[in-house]
Amino acid sequence: MIYLYAIIDRPGGVLPSLAGLENAPLSEIVYQDIAGVYTLFPADKESTTLAANEENLWKHEAVLEALMTGHSVLPLRFGTTFAGDSVLLALLQDKYASFSDNLLRVLGCVELSLRMNWQNEANQMPVIRNAQHTGRTPYGAQTPSKAPTVSGKDYMQALLKARQQEHALHQQIETRTSELLHNLDRLATENTHVVSLTPYPNLKAAYLLAQPKVPLFRQEVGNLAVLHPDLRFALTGPWPPYNFVANYRVLRK
């Protein structure tokens, strides 16, 4: 059984010396100028080897980070396996053009993840109370046991108003996000942003950055934190470019 960690460019060199899952050494299967990096383990150990425990997850991540030092990397999600090397080689041949294009996209780049929380807007979340005939508010909070009964019409009007308020708040945060992150977006090769209002207003963003720009990016996030004390910033990475790889899902077998 093959456990696959990543697709890499520039194969044929010395692979990282660290061990992967089950402390097995890393190997590669090469097709033209790309390769799949994997470890072997007996099929009867699959249930224990693929356990998503902390040790295994960190070993998987450590292999990816080690590969990043010498290669462009298309990271695989934890748990990607193949029955044998011939199956993996066939996949490399079949998907060669797509893998090559993606490796070129992430060449010399890493991923940074940004989390940003709004503190002031958290209290603006609309909540409909006293909807006793449902037993719950729209956001899952329990209705007070002695709340007065409301009519269905009143409830639907309150629900509509709450949804309108929620939409307006979402738009407000989207607009402010676009303004705040303009300089960060400009530094990145690619980026993704997702705004959510639950459990409180927050942003999750990922940035694909050329490695030389990472220090400047960190500095810009630090500047934003100083200028906007009402926001909470958390920046992590560099990581393998999980959010900018189009093809890892097709590898699940």
Secondary structure, 3 states (H helix, E strand, C coil): CEEEEEEEECCCCCCCCCCCHHHCCCEEEEECCEEEEEEECCHHHHHHHCCCCHHHHHHHHHHHHHHHCCCCEEECCCCCEECCHHHHHHHHHHCHHHHHHHHHHCCCEEEEEEEEEECHHHHHCCCCCCCCCCCECCCCCECCCCCCCCCHHHHHHHHHHHHHHHHHHHHHHHHHHHHHCHHHHHHCCEEEEEEECCCCCEEEEEEEEEHHHHHHHHHHHHHHHHHCCCEEEEEEEEECCHHHCCCHHHHCC
